[in-house]
């Protein structure tokens, strides 16, 4: 598994409280660290835009964010 180092993670999620944003950021970071990113490479910046599912959980949103980041890096 490739090592993942996240220098900065910035999420813009309108309508959530700061504590919820922190939790979401931690979920995304943990999922990225566990993801098998191939080919292993370094990138300066990745932008990902996702639509939050209506009635969805933060876990689902974190999964969508990580999937979009992975697609962006492919």
N, C-alpha and C positions, 0 to 999 in steps of 0.2 A: 504494500500500500504506500502511496506517495505521501510525504509529509506535507501538511498544509499549514502555512503561516499566514495569518490574517493581520495585516498591519492596521487596517481601519475598516470597520463595517458600518455603513450608514444606511439606515432604512427610513423612508418617508411613508408613514402610514397615518393618514388623517383620521382623527376621531378616537385614537386610543390614548390611554393614560401613560405617563412616562414609565411606570413600573411594568405595564403590559409590553411596552416597546422594548424594555430591557430584557424581559423574558423571551420575547420573540427573537431578538438579536442573539441571545444565548442559544436558542433552539437552532437557528440558522447556522451559527458557528459550529455547534456540535455535529450537525448533519454534514456540513462541508468537511469537517475533519475526518468523518467516518467514510466519506464518499471516495470511491475509486475514480480518481481523475486521470484520464489517459488521453493523449500522452502527457506525461508529467512535464510541466513547463511553468515558467514564471510569467505572470502578466501584471502590468501596472494597474489596470483598472478594468472592472467589468460592470456594465450597467444592465440591470434586468428590471423589466416591468411586468407585473402580474396583476390580475384582477382577483381580489379576494372573493372567495365563494360566498354567496348569500347564506347566512346561517352557519358558515363553516367555523372550524376551531382554529386556534393559533397553530396547532400542530399541522393542520392541513395547509395553512398559509405558509408555514416554514417549509413544508415539502414542496410546494409550488415554487417558492423562491429559489430553493436549491436546485430544483429541476431546471429552472430557467437559466440559472448561472451555469450549470453544467452544459446546457445547450449552447450558451453563448461562448463557452470555451472550446467547444468541439471543432 
